[in-house]
Amino acid sequence: MLGARRVAMAALARAGEGVAGLGHACSARLRLPLSDAAQLDSQGWRETVSAAAGVLQAGGLVAVPTDTVYGVACLAQDSGAVRSVYSLKGRNGGKPLAICLADVDHIYRYCRVNVPDELLRDLLPGPVTLVLKRSEELNKDLNPFTSLVGVRIPNHAFIRELAGACSGPLALTSANVSCQASTLTVLEFQDLWPQLSLIIDGGPIGDVQSPECRLGSTVVDLSVSGKFTIIRPGCALTSTTEILREKYGLVPAS
């Protein structure tokens, strides 16, 4: 983790950013440029992606905005970083972590897909986690207690670009202590700051006064052919089930 923090500090220096007072001398924060088309191709945007990718490659944990809530990411293929995520959240070792990918094409490397490709593209990118059978490519230390894995491709330009800049999938979980509410601003997970190498501040996500904005992604198990199981209703339940039922004829598993 110290190596990852040194990478984060060096990235801040290159970007000309000061180190925000985050409750720990080694924590660092980068504010994400505005997400209009011009900013997405700006030097500041590219440097932020590069800084976060460098920290992840060094084994660090990075707080990131997504299309639903703030998350904490690490490299899924890095067993030490995965253990750090569980420690950070005080999470039960039997609760799985999802993986985050840059685009649908990458799913086939890490999962065994038994649904049409068009179905994947109808739901992703978006606020949905698809649970599929894992492939042998995925780190065996990630969720070793299950043959399944949840897959996220958020509809958020930064985290998708970050995932594409890394050598493998990201492990992704919400930026909160287990059993506490999901977070919509970086200030809401201050207790986690000292254990993070880098915080990407993308501003508020959605309406911070709305409980519905804290529901997180809809989690649906598609590992059984012709059927689906809603594991967590989340924020996109109605649209997701309509697509699965009406367009693809899937039925709820009993």
Accessible surface in RSA format (square Angstrom, percent):
REM  Atomic radii and reference values for relative SASA: ProtOr
REM  Chains: A
REM  Algorithm: Lee & Richards
REM  Probe-radius: 1.40
REM  Slices: 20
REM RES _ NUM      All-atoms   Total-Side   Main-Chain    Non-polar    All polar
REM                ABS   REL    ABS   REL    ABS   REL    ABS   REL    ABS   REL
RES MET A   1    81.12  42.0  40.02  26.5  41.10  97.9  40.31  34.3  40.81  54.1
RES LEU A   2   113.75  63.4 111.29  79.6   2.46   6.2 111.29  78.2   2.46   6.6
RES GLY A   3    29.36  36.2   0.00   N/A  29.36  36.2  22.57  61.9   6.79  15.2
RES ALA A   4     0.02   0.0   0.00   0.0   0.02   0.1   0.00   0.0   0.02   0.1
RES ARG A   5    23.99  10.1  23.92  12.2   0.07   0.2   2.84   3.9  21.14  12.8
RES ARG A   6   162.33  68.2 155.68  79.4   6.66  15.8  74.85 102.3  87.48  53.0
RES VAL A   7    49.79  32.8  45.92  41.6   3.87   9.3  49.52  43.0   0.27   0.7
RES ALA A   8     0.00   0.0   0.00   0.0   0.00   0.0   0.00   0.0   0.00   0.0
RES MET A   9    62.07  32.1  56.68  37.5   5.39  12.8  57.04  48.5   5.03   6.7
RES ALA A  10    44.70  41.1  36.01  55.6   8.69  19.8  43.38  61.1   1.32   3.5
RES ALA A  11     4.11   3.8   1.07   1.7   3.03   6.9   1.92   2.7   2.18   5.8
RES LEU A  12     1.49   0.8   1.49   1.1   0.00   0.0   1.49   1.0   0.00   0.0
RES ALA A  13    76.67  70.5  49.86  76.9  26.81  61.0  58.65  82.6  18.03  47.8
RES ARG A  14   163.31  68.6 130.82  66.7  32.48  77.3  78.82 107.7  84.49  51.2
RES ALA A  15    33.16  30.5   9.51  14.7  23.64  53.8  11.45  16.1  21.71  57.5
RES GLY A  16    69.63  85.9   0.00   N/A  69.63  85.9  36.15  99.2  33.48  75.0
RES GLU A  17    69.93  40.1  56.14  42.5  13.80  32.8   3.96   7.7  65.97  53.9
RES GLY A  18    58.97  72.7   0.00   N/A  58.97  72.7  40.87 112.2  18.10  40.5
RES VAL A  19    70.63  46.5  40.67  36.8  29.96  72.2  41.01  35.6  29.62  80.3
RES ALA A  20    23.58  21.7  10.50  16.2  13.08  29.8  21.45  30.2   2.12   5.6
RES GLY A  21    78.51  96.8   0.00   N/A  78.51  96.8  41.00 112.5  37.51  84.0
RES LEU A  22     3.37   1.9   0.97   0.7   2.41   6.1   1.40   1.0   1.97   5.3
RES GLY A  23    73.40  90.5   0.00   N/A  73.40  90.5  41.92 115.0  31.47  70.5
RES HIS A  24    73.08  39.9  57.98  40.3  15.10  38.6  41.95  43.2  31.14  36.2
RES ALA A  25    92.04  84.6  62.17  95.9  29.87  68.0  75.21 105.9  16.83  44.6
RES CYS A  26    41.50  31.4  41.02  45.7   0.48   1.1   0.55   1.4  40.94  44.2
RES SER A  27     0.00   0.0   0.00   0.0   0.00   0.0   0.00   0.0   0.00   0.0
RES ALA A  28     0.00   0.0   0.00   0.0   0.00   0.0   0.00   0.0   0.00   0.0
RES ARG A  29    32.80  13.8  30.33  15.5   2.47   5.9   0.01   0.0  32.79  19.9
RES LEU A  30     3.28   1.8   3.26   2.3   0.02   0.0   3.28   2.3   0.00   0.0
RES ARG A  31   136.43  57.3 125.52  64.0  10.92  26.0  53.27  72.8  83.16  50.4
RES LEU A  32    24.20  13.5   6.57   4.7  17.63  44.3   6.57   4.6  17.63  47.4
RES PRO A  33    30.01  21.9  14.95  13.6  15.06  54.7  26.97  22.3   3.04  18.9
RES LEU A  34   134.74  75.0 129.55  92.7   5.19  13.0 133.02  93.4   1.73   4.6
RES SER A  35    84.44  71.4  59.67  79.6  24.77  57.1  23.38  49.8  61.06  85.5
RES ASP A  36    75.44  52.8  65.20  64.9  10.24  24.2  46.75 110.0  28.69  28.6
RES ALA A  37    88.68  81.5  69.32 107.0  19.36  44.0  73.08 102.9  15.61  41.3
RES ALA A  38    82.53  75.9  60.99  94.1  21.55  49.0  72.16 101.6  10.37  27.5
RES GLN A  39    59.94  33.5  59.13  43.2   0.81   1.9   3.08   6.6  56.87  43.1
RES LEU A  40    58.18  32.4  49.89  35.7   8.28  20.8  49.99  35.1   8.19  22.0
RES ASP A  41   104.72  73.4  96.40  96.0   8.31  19.7  27.13  63.9  77.58  77.4
RES SER A  42    30.80  26.0  22.35  29.8   8.46  19.5  30.26  64.4   0.54   0.8
RES GLN A  43   118.50  66.3 112.54  82.3   5.95  14.2  32.42  69.0  86.07  65.3
RES GLY A  44    32.58  40.2   0.00   N/A  32.58  40.2  26.22  72.0   6.36  14.3
RES TRP A  45     1.04   0.4   1.04   0.5   0.00   0.0   1.01   0.5   0.03   0.0
RES ARG A  46   117.55  49.4 112.82  57.5   4.73  11.3  55.73  76.2  61.82  37.5
RES GLU A  47    56.43  32.4  50.58  38.3   5.84  13.9  28.58  55.3  27.84  22.7
RES THR A  48     7.01   5.0   6.46   6.5   0.56   1.3   0.37   0.5   6.65  10.0
RES VAL A  49     9.59   6.3   9.59   8.7   0.00   0.0   9.59   8.3   0.00   0.0
RES SER A  50    67.80  57.3  57.13  76.2  10.67  24.6  30.59  65.1  37.21  52.1
RES ALA A  51     3.05   2.8   2.06   3.2   0.99   2.3   2.82   4.0   0.24   0.6
RES ALA A  52     0.00   0.0   0.00   0.0   0.00   0.0   0.00   0.0   0.00   0.0
RES ALA A  53    10.09   9.3   9.99  15.4   0.10   0.2  10.09  14.2   0.00   0.0
RES GLY A  54    25.13  31.0   0.00   N/A  25.13  31.0  22.44  61.6   2.69   6.0
RES VAL A  55     0.00   0.0   0.00   0.0   0.00   0.0   0.00   0.0   0.00   0.0
RES LEU A  56     0.40   0.2   0.00   0.0   0.40   1.0   0.00   0.0   0.40   1.1
RES GLN A  57    84.22  47.1  57.25  41.8  26.97  64.2  34.70  73.9  49.52  37.6
RES ALA A  58    43.56  40.1  13.06  20.2  30.50  69.4  26.13  36.8  17.44  46.2
RES GLY A  59    17.29  21.3   0.00   N/A  17.29  21.3   9.79  26.9   7.50  16.8
RES GLY A  60     0.08   0.1   0.00   N/A   0.08   0.1   0.00   0.0   0.08   0.2
RES LEU A  61     1.17   0.7   1.17   0.8   0.00   0.0   1.17   0.8   0.00   0.0
RES VAL A  62     0.00   0.0   0.00   0.0   0.00   0.0   0.00   0.0   0.00   0.0
RES ALA A  63     0.00   0.0   0.00   0.0   0.00   0.0   0.00   0.0   0.00   0.0
RES VAL A  64     0.00   0.0   0.00   0.0   0.00   0.0   0.00   0.0   0.00   0.0
RES PRO A  65     1.08   0.8   1.08   1.0   0.00   0.0   1.08   0.9   0.00   0.0
RES THR A  66     5.14   3.7   3.86   3.9   1.28   3.0   3.34   4.5   1.80   2.7
RES ASP A  67    39.79  27.9  10.27  10.2  29.52  69.8  16.57  39.0  23.22  23.2
RES THR A  68    12.60   9.0   5.37   5.4   7.23  17.2   6.87   9.2   5.73   8.7
RES VAL A  69    11.21   7.4  11.19  10.1   0.02   0.1  11.19   9.7   0.02   0.1
RES TYR A  70     0.00   0.0   0.00   0.0   0.00   0.0   0.00   0.0   0.00   0.0
RES GLY A  71     2.14   2.6   0.00   N/A   2.14   2.6   2.14   5.9   0.00   0.0
RES VAL A  72     0.21   0.1   0.00   0.0   0.21   0.5   0.00   0.0   0.21   0.6
RES ALA A  73     0.00   0.0   0.00   0.0   0.00   0.0   0.00   0.0   0.00   0.0
RES CYS A  74     0.00   0.0   0.00   0.0   0.00   0.0   0.00   0.0   0.00   0.0
RES LEU A  75    16.73   9.3  16.61  11.9   0.12   0.3  16.61  11.7   0.12   0.3
RES ALA A  76     0.00   0.0   0.00   0.0   0.00   0.0   0.00   0.0   0.00   0.0
RES GLN A  77    78.23  43.7  55.39  40.5  22.84  54.4  34.99  74.5  43.24  32.8
RES ASP A  78    44.85  31.4  37.89  37.7   6.96  16.5  15.17  35.7  29.67  29.6
RES SER A  79    26.61  22.5  21.78  29.1   4.84  11.1  13.81  29.4  12.81  17.9
RES GLY A  80    30.72  37.9   0.00   N/A  30.72  37.9  23.13  63.5   7.60  17.0
RES ALA A  81     3.76   3.5   0.38   0.6   3.37   7.7   1.52   2.1   2.23   5.9
RES VAL A  82     4.83   3.2   4.83   4.4   0.00   0.0   4.83   4.2   0.00   0.0
RES ARG A  83   157.67  66.2 151.37  77.2   6.30  15.0  74.16 101.4  83.50  50.6
RES SER A  84    37.41  31.6  29.79  39.8   7.62  17.6  10.14  21.6  27.27  38.2
RES VAL A  85     0.89   0.6   0.89   0.8   0.00   0.0   0.89   0.8   0.00   0.0
RES TYR A  86    34.14  15.9  31.87  18.1   2.27   5.9  31.31  23.5   2.83   3.5
RES SER A  87    84.70  71.6  58.78  78.4  25.92  59.7  36.56  77.9  48.14  67.4
RES LEU A  88     7.59   4.2   0.70   0.5   6.89  17.3   0.73   0.5   6.87  18.5
RES LYS A  89     2.99   1.5   2.83   1.7   0.17   0.4   0.97   0.9   2.03   2.2
RES GLY A  90    62.03  76.5   0.00   N/A  62.03  76.5  36.20  99.4  25.83  57.8
RES ARG A  91    40.86  17.2  26.76  13.6  14.10  33.6   0.09   0.1  40.77  24.7
RES ASN A  92    99.52  68.6  84.43  81.6  15.09  36.3  26.41  63.6  73.11  70.7
RES GLY A  93    52.64  64.9   0.00   N/A  52.64  64.9  32.88  90.2  19.76  44.3
RES GLY A  94    45.59  56.2   0.00   N/A  45.59  56.2  26.39  72.4  19.20  43.0
RES LYS A  95    93.38  45.6  92.87  57.0   0.51   1.2  54.87  49.4  38.51  41.0
RES PRO A  96    70.01  51.0  63.43  57.8   6.58  23.9  63.47  52.4   6.54  40.6
RES LEU A  97     2.46   1.4   0.39   0.3   2.06   5.2   2.05   1.4   0.41   1.1
RES ALA A  98    19.64  18.1  14.72  22.7   4.93  11.2  15.65  22.0   4.00  10.6
RES ILE A  99     0.00   0.0   0.00   0.0   0.00   0.0   0.00   0.0   0.00   0.0
RES CYS A 100     0.02   0.0   0.00   0.0   0.02   0.0   0.00   0.0   0.02   0.0
RES LEU A 101     5.20   2.9   4.29   3.1   0.91   2.3   5.20   3.7   0.00   0.0
RES ALA A 102    13.26  12.2  10.48  16.2   2.78   6.3  10.48  14.8   2.78   7.4
RES ASP A 103    50.13  35.1  49.23  49.0   0.90   2.1  21.56  50.7  28.58  28.5
RES VAL A 104     5.82   3.8   4.70   4.3   1.12   2.7   4.70   4.1   1.12   3.0
RES ASP A 105    90.88  63.7  77.50  77.1  13.38  31.6  24.15  56.8  66.73  66.6
RES HIS A 106    77.15  42.2  74.69  51.9   2.46   6.3  44.16  45.5  33.00  38.4
RES ILE A 107     0.00   0.0   0.00   0.0   0.00   0.0   0.00   0.0   0.00   0.0
RES TYR A 108    98.69  46.1  79.64  45.3  19.04  49.5  75.77  56.9  22.91  28.2
RES ARG A 109   138.13  58.0 125.83  64.1  12.30  29.3  46.31  63.3  91.82  55.7
RES TYR A 110    10.28   4.8  10.28   5.9   0.00   0.0   5.59   4.2   4.69   5.8
RES CYS A 111     4.81   3.6   0.00   0.0   4.81  11.3   0.00   0.0   4.81   5.2
RES ARG A 112   138.38  58.1 129.07  65.8   9.31  22.2  50.91  69.6  87.46  53.0
RES VAL A 113    37.10  24.4   2.77   2.5  34.33  82.7   2.94   2.6  34.16  92.6
RES ASN A 114    59.81  41.2  32.29  31.2  27.52  66.3  36.79  88.6  23.02  22.2
RES VAL A 115    17.32  11.4   4.38   4.0  12.95  31.2   8.06   7.0   9.26  25.1
RES PRO A 116    71.38  52.0  58.81  53.6  12.58  45.7  70.78  58.4   0.60   3.7
RES ASP A 117    55.83  39.1  48.23  48.0   7.60  18.0  30.30  71.3  25.52  25.5
RES GLU A 118    97.06  55.7  91.22  69.0   5.85  13.9  33.92  65.6  63.14  51.6
RES LEU A 119     0.00   0.0   0.00   0.0   0.00   0.0   0.00   0.0   0.00   0.0
RES LEU A 120     0.00   0.0   0.00   0.0   0.00   0.0   0.00   0.0   0.00   0.0
RES ARG A 121   114.18  47.9  94.35  48.1  19.83  47.2  44.71  61.1  69.47  42.1
RES ASP A 122    54.06  37.9  27.43  27.3  26.64  63.0   8.36  19.7  45.71  45.6
RES LEU A 123     9.85   5.5   3.95   2.8   5.89  14.8   6.52   4.6   3.32   8.9
RES LEU A 124     3.93   2.2   0.00   0.0   3.93   9.9   0.55   0.4   3.39   9.1
RES PRO A 125    55.53  40.5  36.90  33.6  18.63  67.7  36.90  30.5  18.63 115.8
RES GLY A 126     4.34   5.4   0.00   N/A   4.34   5.4   4.34  11.9   0.00   0.0
RES PRO A 127    44.66  32.6  44.66  40.7   0.00   0.0  44.66  36.9   0.00   0.0
RES VAL A 128     4.15   2.7   4.15   3.8   0.00   0.0   4.15   3.6   0.00   0.0
RES THR A 129     9.12   6.5   9.12   9.2   0.00   0.0   5.48   7.4   3.63   5.5
RES LEU A 130     0.00   0.0   0.00   0.0   0.00   0.0   0.00   0.0   0.00   0.0
RES VAL A 131    13.99   9.2  13.99  12.7   0.00   0.0  13.99  12.2   0.00   0.0
RES LEU A 132     0.26   0.1   0.26   0.2   0.00   0.0   0.26   0.2   0.00   0.0
RES LYS A 133    96.43  47.0  96.30  59.1   0.13   0.3  41.05  36.9  55.39  59.0
RES ARG A 134    30.24  12.7  24.51  12.5   5.73  13.7  14.11  19.3  16.13   9.8
RES SER A 135    17.63  14.9  14.10  18.8   3.53   8.1  14.82  31.6   2.81   3.9
RES GLU A 136   121.43  69.7 106.12  80.3  15.30  36.4  58.30 112.8  63.13  51.5
RES GLU A 137    89.67  51.5  76.11  57.6  13.56  32.3  20.32  39.3  69.35  56.6
RES LEU A 138     3.11   1.7   0.00   0.0   3.11   7.8   0.04   0.0   3.07   8.3
RES ASN A 139    22.36  15.4  13.36  12.9   9.00  21.7  10.60  25.5  11.76  11.4
RES LYS A 140   139.50  68.1 131.60  80.7   7.91  18.8 106.65  96.0  32.85  35.0
RES ASP A 141    78.93  55.3  67.58  67.3  11.36  26.9  10.13  23.8  68.80  68.6
RES LEU A 142     0.00   0.0   0.00   0.0   0.00   0.0   0.00   0.0   0.00   0.0
RES ASN A 143     1.61   1.1   0.02   0.0   1.58   3.8   0.00   0.0   1.60   1.6
RES PRO A 144    96.77  70.5  61.95  56.5  34.82 126.6  67.84  56.0  28.93 179.8
RES PHE A 145    96.55  48.3  54.51  33.8  42.04 109.4  67.91  41.2  28.65  82.0
RES THR A 146    40.91  29.1  26.69  27.1  14.22  33.9  24.81  33.3  16.10  24.3
RES SER A 147    78.77  66.6  67.93  90.7  10.84  25.0  47.92 102.1  30.84  43.2
RES LEU A 148    43.08  24.0  42.08  30.1   0.99   2.5  42.28  29.7   0.80   2.1
RES VAL A 149     2.72   1.8   0.00   0.0   2.72   6.5   2.72   2.4   0.00   0.0
RES GLY A 150     9.58  11.8   0.00   N/A   9.58  11.8   3.42   9.4   6.16  13.8
RES VAL A 151     0.00   0.0   0.00   0.0   0.00   0.0   0.00   0.0   0.00   0.0
RES ARG A 152    12.80   5.4  12.80   6.5   0.00   0.0   3.75   5.1   9.04   5.5
RES ILE A 153     0.33   0.2   0.33   0.2   0.00   0.0   0.33   0.2   0.00   0.0
RES PRO A 154     0.00   0.0   0.00   0.0   0.00   0.0   0.00   0.0   0.00   0.0
RES ASN A 155   100.07  69.0  84.76  81.9  15.31  36.9   3.02   7.3  97.05  93.8
RES HIS A 156    42.27  23.1  36.51  25.4   5.76  14.7  24.76  25.5  17.51  20.4
RES ALA A 157    46.01  42.3  28.66  44.2  17.35  39.5  36.72  51.7   9.29  24.6
RES PHE A 158     0.00   0.0   0.00   0.0   0.00   0.0   0.00   0.0   0.00   0.0
RES ILE A 159     0.00   0.0   0.00   0.0   0.00   0.0   0.00   0.0   0.00   0.0
RES ARG A 160    74.63  31.3  73.28  37.4   1.35   3.2  10.83  14.8  63.80  38.7
RES GLU A 161    74.32  42.7  63.97  48.4  10.35  24.6  33.94  65.6  40.38  33.0
RES LEU A 162     0.00   0.0   0.00   0.0   0.00   0.0   0.00   0.0   0.00   0.0
RES ALA A 163     8.47   7.8   0.99   1.5   7.48  17.0   0.99   1.4   7.48  19.8
RES GLY A 164    45.89  56.6   0.00   N/A  45.89  56.6  17.31  47.5  28.58  64.0
RES ALA A 165    55.16  50.7  20.43  31.5  34.72  79.0  32.36  45.6  22.80  60.4
RES CYS A 166    15.34  11.6   0.00   0.0  15.34  36.1   0.73   1.9  14.61  15.8
RES SER A 167    91.74  77.5  55.35  73.9  36.39  83.8  51.87 110.5  39.87  55.9
RES GLY A 168    13.77  17.0   0.00   N/A  13.77  17.0  11.78  32.3   1.99   4.5
RES PRO A 169     2.36   1.7   0.00   0.0   2.36   8.6   1.58   1.3   0.78   4.9
RES LEU A 170     0.00   0.0   0.00   0.0   0.00   0.0   0.00   0.0   0.00   0.0
RES ALA A 171     0.51   0.5   0.48   0.7   0.03   0.1   0.48   0.7   0.03   0.1
RES LEU A 172    14.40   8.0   9.43   6.7   4.97  12.5   9.53   6.7   4.87  13.1
RES THR A 173    14.32  10.2   4.59   4.7   9.72  23.2  11.13  14.9   3.19   4.8
RES SER A 174    34.12  28.8  26.49  35.3   7.63  17.6  14.68  31.3  19.44  27.2
RES ALA A 175     0.00   0.0   0.00   0.0   0.00   0.0   0.00   0.0   0.00   0.0
RES ASN A 176    12.11   8.4   9.52   9.2   2.59   6.2   4.61  11.1   7.51   7.3
RES VAL A 177    47.89  31.5  47.02  42.6   0.87   2.1  47.02  40.9   0.87   2.4
RES SER A 178    21.09  17.8   9.13  12.2  11.96  27.5  12.30  26.2   8.79  12.3
RES CYS A 179   134.93 102.1  83.23  92.8  51.70 121.5  43.36 109.9  91.56  98.7
RES GLN A 180   112.56  62.9  95.21  69.6  17.36  41.3  33.07  70.4  79.49  60.3
RES ALA A 181    72.53  66.7  49.76  76.8  22.77  51.8  61.24  86.2  11.29  29.9
RES SER A 182    22.54  19.0  18.70  25.0   3.84   8.9   0.00   0.0  22.54  31.6
RES THR A 183     6.68   4.8   6.68   6.8   0.00   0.0   6.68   9.0   0.00   0.0
RES LEU A 184     0.00   0.0   0.00   0.0   0.00   0.0   0.00   0.0   0.00   0.0
RES THR A 185    27.86  19.8  27.57  27.9   0.29   0.7  24.42  32.8   3.44   5.2
RES VAL A 186     4.59   3.0   4.08   3.7   0.51   1.2   4.08   3.5   0.51   1.4
RES LEU A 187   103.63  57.7  98.45  70.4   5.18  13.0  98.52  69.2   5.11  13.7
RES GLU A 188    73.80  42.4  41.46  31.4  32.34  77.0  33.32  64.4  40.48  33.1
RES PHE A 189     5.60   2.8   0.72   0.4   4.88  12.7   5.60   3.4   0.00   0.0
RES GLN A 190    94.82  53.0  86.76  63.4   8.06  19.2  16.12  34.3  78.70  59.7
RES ASP A 191   117.49  82.3  97.86  97.4  19.63  46.4  28.75  67.7  88.74  88.5
RES LEU A 192     3.88   2.2   3.88   2.8   0.00   0.0   3.88   2.7   0.00   0.0
RES TRP A 193    12.74   5.1  12.74   6.2   0.00   0.0  12.74   6.8   0.00   0.0
RES PRO A 194    43.84  32.0  41.05  37.4   2.79  10.1  41.05  33.9   2.79  17.3
RES GLN A 195    76.79  42.9  74.19  54.2   2.60   6.2  32.74  69.7  44.05  33.4
RES LEU A 196     0.00   0.0   0.00   0.0   0.00   0.0   0.00   0.0   0.00   0.0
RES SER A 197     0.00   0.0   0.00   0.0   0.00   0.0   0.00   0.0   0.00   0.0
RES LEU A 198     0.03   0.0   0.03   0.0   0.00   0.0   0.03   0.0   0.00   0.0
RES ILE A 199     0.00   0.0   0.00   0.0   0.00   0.0   0.00   0.0   0.00   0.0
RES ILE A 200     0.00   0.0   0.00   0.0   0.00   0.0   0.00   0.0   0.00   0.0
RES ASP A 201    18.62  13.0  15.44  15.4   3.18   7.5   1.79   4.2  16.83  16.8
RES GLY A 202    33.48  41.3   0.00   N/A  33.48  41.3   3.80  10.4  29.68  66.5
RES GLY A 203    24.61  30.4   0.00   N/A  24.61  30.4  22.59  62.0   2.03   4.5
RES PRO A 204    97.15  70.8  76.52  69.8  20.63  75.0  76.52  63.2  20.63 128.2
RES ILE A 205    21.51  12.2  18.48  13.8   3.02   7.3  21.41  15.4   0.09   0.3
RES GLY A 206    56.53  69.7   0.00   N/A  56.53  69.7  32.93  90.4  23.61  52.9
RES ASP A 207    78.50  55.0  68.66  68.3   9.84  23.3  32.03  75.4  46.48  46.4
RES VAL A 208    48.26  31.8  39.60  35.8   8.66  20.9  39.60  34.4   8.66  23.5
RES GLN A 209   151.32  84.6 124.98  91.3  26.34  62.7  52.80 112.4  98.52  74.7
RES SER A 210    22.66  19.2  19.14  25.5   3.52   8.1  14.46  30.8   8.20  11.5
RES PRO A 211    98.43  71.7  90.25  82.3   8.18  29.7  94.76  78.2   3.67  22.8
RES GLU A 212   111.46  64.0 107.89  81.6   3.57   8.5  56.46 109.2  55.00  44.9
RES CYS A 213    41.80  31.6  29.94  33.4  11.85  27.9  10.74  27.2  31.05  33.5
RES ARG A 214    58.19  24.4  48.67  24.8   9.53  22.7  21.28  29.1  36.91  22.4
RES LEU A 215    87.92  49.0  75.99  54.4  11.92  30.0  78.96  55.5   8.96  24.1
RES GLY A 216     5.45   6.7   0.00   N/A   5.45   6.7   4.66  12.8   0.79   1.8
RES SER A 217     5.12   4.3   3.81   5.1   1.31   3.0   0.66   1.4   4.46   6.2
RES THR A 218     0.00   0.0   0.00   0.0   0.00   0.0   0.00   0.0   0.00   0.0
RES VAL A 219    20.42  13.4  20.42  18.5   0.00   0.0  20.42  17.7   0.00   0.0
RES VAL A 220     0.00   0.0   0.00   0.0   0.00   0.0   0.00   0.0   0.00   0.0
RES ASP A 221    25.09  17.6  22.79  22.7   2.29   5.4   2.11   5.0  22.98  22.9
RES LEU A 222     0.16   0.1   0.05   0.0   0.12   0.3   0.05   0.0   0.12   0.3
RES SER A 223     8.56   7.2   6.04   8.1   2.53   5.8   0.96   2.0   7.60  10.6
RES VAL A 224    84.85  55.8  80.25  72.6   4.60  11.1  83.37  72.4   1.48   4.0
RES SER A 225    77.26  65.3  60.40  80.6  16.87  38.9  40.69  86.6  36.57  51.2
RES GLY A 226    42.40  52.3   0.00   N/A  42.40  52.3  30.44  83.5  11.96  26.8
RES LYS A 227    82.14  40.1  81.12  49.8   1.03   2.4  34.00  30.6  48.14  51.3
RES PHE A 228     7.24   3.6   5.66   3.5   1.58   4.1   6.86   4.2   0.38   1.1
RES THR A 229    59.19  42.1  55.91  56.7   3.28   7.8  47.56  63.9  11.64  17.6
RES ILE A 230    51.65  29.4  27.02  20.1  24.63  59.4  27.02  19.5  24.63  66.8
RES ILE A 231   100.85  57.4  70.33  52.4  30.52  73.6  74.89  53.9  25.96  70.4
RES ARG A 232   104.43  43.8 104.26  53.1   0.17   0.4  43.00  58.8  61.43  37.2
RES PRO A 233    76.35  55.6  76.35  69.6   0.00   0.0  76.35  63.0   0.00   0.0
RES GLY A 234    10.90  13.4   0.00   N/A  10.90  13.4   0.00   0.0  10.90  24.4
RES CYS A 235    60.65  45.9  26.23  29.3  34.41  80.9  20.27  51.4  40.37  43.5
RES ALA A 236    12.85  11.8   7.38  11.4   5.46  12.4  12.85  18.1   0.00   0.0
RES LEU A 237    66.03  36.8  63.21  45.2   2.83   7.1  63.21  44.4   2.83   7.6
RES THR A 238    93.95  66.8  89.02  90.2   4.94  11.8  57.11  76.7  36.85  55.7
RES SER A 239    60.67  51.3  56.40  75.3   4.27   9.8  45.22  96.3  15.45  21.6
RES THR A 240     0.92   0.7   0.69   0.7   0.23   0.5   0.23   0.3   0.69   1.0
RES THR A 241    24.82  17.7  24.82  25.2   0.00   0.0  12.76  17.1  12.06  18.2
RES GLU A 242    84.34  48.4  81.96  62.0   2.38   5.7  20.40  39.4  63.95  52.2
RES ILE A 243    45.59  25.9  42.95  32.0   2.64   6.4  45.56  32.8   0.04   0.1
RES LEU A 244     0.00   0.0   0.00   0.0   0.00   0.0   0.00   0.0   0.00   0.0
RES ARG A 245   125.95  52.9 114.94  58.6  11.00  26.2  31.61  43.2  94.33  57.2
RES GLU A 246   143.09  82.2 106.22  80.4  36.87  87.8  47.12  91.1  95.98  78.4
RES LYS A 247   113.36  55.3  80.87  49.6  32.49  77.4  63.51  57.2  49.85  53.1
RES TYR A 248    44.38  20.7  17.26   9.8  27.12  70.6  23.79  17.9  20.59  25.4
RES GLY A 249    53.51  66.0   0.00   N/A  53.51  66.0  30.68  84.2  22.83  51.1
RES LEU A 250    14.68   8.2  11.78   8.4   2.90   7.3  11.87   8.3   2.81   7.6
RES VAL A 251    78.00  51.3  77.93  70.5   0.07   0.2  78.00  67.8   0.00   0.0
RES PRO A 252    63.56  46.3  50.26  45.8  13.30  48.4  50.26  41.5  13.30  82.7
RES ALA A 253    38.78  35.7  18.98  29.3  19.81  45.1  19.03  26.8  19.75  52.3
RES SER A 254   152.57 128.9  80.03 106.8  72.54 167.1  87.00 185.3  65.57  91.9
END  Absolute sums over single chains surface
CHAIN  1 A    11018.4       8214.1       2804.3       6027.7       4990.7
END  Absolute sums over all chains
TOTAL         11018.4       8214.1       2804.3       6027.7       4990.7
